[in-house]
Amino acid sequence: KGVLLFAAAAAEAVFVPTADGGPLRRPRDLYHPDVRDAVELLGVGSCYPAGLLGLPAACEALVSLGLKTRLPVEGVLDAAKAIDALAALADNGDANAGSRAHARAKALVGYLDARAGSLLRGGAGGGASQPRLGTSGAMAASADALLTALARLRWVPTLAAPPAGEGALPWPRGTGGVVSPLQHARPKHERWLVSAPLP
């Protein structure tokens, strides 16, 4: 019983360093290095254990304390929040943040597109305790809250200028960002319908 209590306390302890030198994290806040999707969606610096705790044997031990071995549905929200934060930096003139936001947004859309079926059926998750989109009752309410949160964030990659070779496409000057909220984005094939009106 003492071992279980120790393991439970260790799982909640904030002691794992990350490569970006940020604050120490709990094991359950981070991903196993085998979860490659986390790199593209969250950035390598803040999502994996670093130092001695980043070694394979240490990561295997951290799994028993909650280190994620798959990207759960909440990871999608974390990725969208990170993209939204980069977009805010881009709004303040950080061009590098804008290009990073756009690249991560494209990666997130690709991830969602490839896994839409399993996410909706509840087939993706980081463990038995992770909420899934395809479940019912309280978990369905949690999924609704997740989708509502996603709708408020800027994470959908968008065009900030007319596509190459389409210079005649009406386009307002000085508008458009590299990412937008979902409700402000339209499919690329509708670009002539929703572009700026001719003067």
Salt bridges, closest charged atoms under 4 A:
GLU12 OE1 - ARG26 NH1 3.61
GLU12 OE1 - ARG28 NH2 3.01
ASP29 OD2 - ARG26 NE 3.03
ASP34 OD2 - HIS32 ND1 3.58
ASP37 OD2 - ARG115 NH2 3.31
GLU60 OE2 - HIS32 NE2 2.80
ASP84 OD1 - ARG154 NE 3.53
ASP91 OD2 - ARG154 NH1 2.80
GLU166 OE1 - ARG191 NE 2.88
GLU190 OE1 - ARG186 NH2 2.64
